[in-house]
């Protein structure tokens, strides 16, 4: 069922109707006609607009996000807070701890870019995969701190 507000005088099914009348249409046929006051017109227009917007709006972003952290080389990562799921925008601190005689080189961030920041603070906006890269060379290509 759809409410159509006439914005001009019209003849429908041989009957004259003035602008401001509302035609209720169901399954392509006129189901009823009634005069509506301006307030009803506004409510109907807002309701139709809201239905149209909700039908075409992008789906909401998930509120539960996941973080995957892997290690390349020898070392460990401390994640604070450490849990299976995170909320959108939640702050997470990751600290890379190299194994003995290994050095922290860098992080490979979710977008593929490296970062030497350690500890690394992030705020999740999407599910993310990070890699902590460790090297056995004190002056490895990415440099780093000894553990």
C-alpha positions in Angstrom: 0.0 0.0 0.0 1.3 3.4 -0.9 0.1 6.9 -0.1 0.4 9.4 -3.0 -0.2 13.1 -2.3 -1.6 14.9 -5.3 0.5 18.0 -6.0 -1.9 19.3 -8.6 -5.6 19.0 -9.5 -6.2 15.7 -11.2 -9.0 13.6 -12.7 -8.8 9.9 -11.5 -11.2 7.3 -12.7 -13.5 10.1 -14.1 -13.6 12.0 -10.8 -11.9 15.4 -10.1 -9.6 15.7 -7.1 -7.9 18.8 -5.8 -4.2 19.2 -5.0 -3.6 18.2 -1.4 -5.7 15.1 -1.6 -4.1 11.7 -0.8 -4.7 8.7 -2.9 -4.0 5.3 -1.3 -2.9 2.9 -3.9 -2.7 -0.9 -3.3 -1.6 -3.4 -5.9 -1.7 -0.7 -8.6 -5.4 0.2 -8.0 -6.8 3.1 -6.1 -8.0 1.9 -2.7 -9.3 5.2 -1.3 -9.0 8.9 -1.5 -9.1 11.4 1.3 -8.2 15.0 2.0 -5.2 15.3 4.3 -4.0 18.2 6.3 -0.5 19.6 5.8 0.8 17.8 8.9 -0.3 14.4 7.6 1.3 15.2 4.2 4.6 16.0 6.0 4.4 12.8 8.1 3.7 10.7 5.0 6.5 12.3 3.1 9.0 11.8 5.9 7.9 8.2 6.3 8.3 7.5 2.6 11.7 9.2 2.6 12.8 7.1 5.6 11.7 3.9 3.9 13.5 4.9 0.7 16.7 5.8 2.6 16.7 2.6 4.6 16.2 0.5 1.5 19.1 2.2 -0.3 21.5 2.9 2.6 24.8 1.0 2.9 24.6 -1.9 5.4 25.9 -0.9 8.8 29.5 -1.7 9.6 30.1 -4.6 11.9 30.6 -3.7 15.5 32.7 -6.7 16.4 36.1 -6.8 14.8 38.9 -9.3 14.7 42.7 -8.8 14.9 45.2 -11.4 13.6 48.8 -11.0 14.6 51.6 -13.3 13.1 55.3 -13.4 13.6 58.0 -13.5 10.9 61.4 -14.6 12.4 61.8 -15.3 16.1 60.0 -13.3 18.7 56.6 -12.8 20.3 53.9 -10.1 20.4 52.1 -8.9 23.5 48.6 -7.6 22.7 46.9 -5.4 25.2 44.0 -6.0 25.7 44.2 -9.5 24.4 40.9 -11.1 23.4 39.2 -12.7 20.4 36.9 -9.8 19.5 37.2 -6.0 19.6 34.9 -3.1 19.3 35.1 -0.6 16.5 37.6 2.2 17.4 38.9 0.3 20.4 42.6 1.2 21.2 45.0 -1.8 21.1 48.7 -1.7 22.0 51.0 -4.2 20.4 54.5 -4.8 21.7 57.1 -6.8 19.7 59.5 -8.8 21.9 62.4 -10.4 19.9 63.9 -13.7 21.0 67.5 -13.9 22.2 69.9 -12.7 19.5 67.1 -11.5 17.4 66.0 -7.9 16.7 62.7 -6.3 16.0 62.7 -5.0 12.4 59.2 -3.6 11.8 55.5 -4.2 11.6 53.7 -5.0 8.4 50.4 -3.2 8.8 47.0 -4.2 7.4 47.5 -1.9 4.4 50.8 -3.5 3.6 52.9 -0.6 4.8 55.7 -1.0 7.4 56.0 0.7 10.7 59.0 0.7 13.1 56.9 2.0 16.0 57.3 -0.3 19.1 55.0 -0.5 21.0 52.4 0.2 18.3 49.0 1.7 19.2 46.1 1.1 16.8 42.4 1.7 16.8 40.5 -1.0 14.8 38.1 0.2 12.1 38.0 -3.1 10.2 39.2 -6.7 10.7 43.0 -6.4 10.6 46.0 -8.7 10.0 49.4 -7.5 11.3 52.8 -9.1 11.0 55.7 -8.5 13.5 59.0 -8.9 11.6 62.1 -10.0 13.4 65.6 -10.3 12.0 68.8 -12.1 13.2 71.0 -9.2 12.0 71.6 -6.2 14.3 71.5 -3.8 11.4 68.8 -5.7 9.4 67.3 -3.9 6.4 64.5 -2.5 8.6 66.7 -1.9 11.7 65.2 -2.5 15.2 65.8 -3.0 18.9 67.5 -6.0 20.5 65.5 -8.0 23.0 
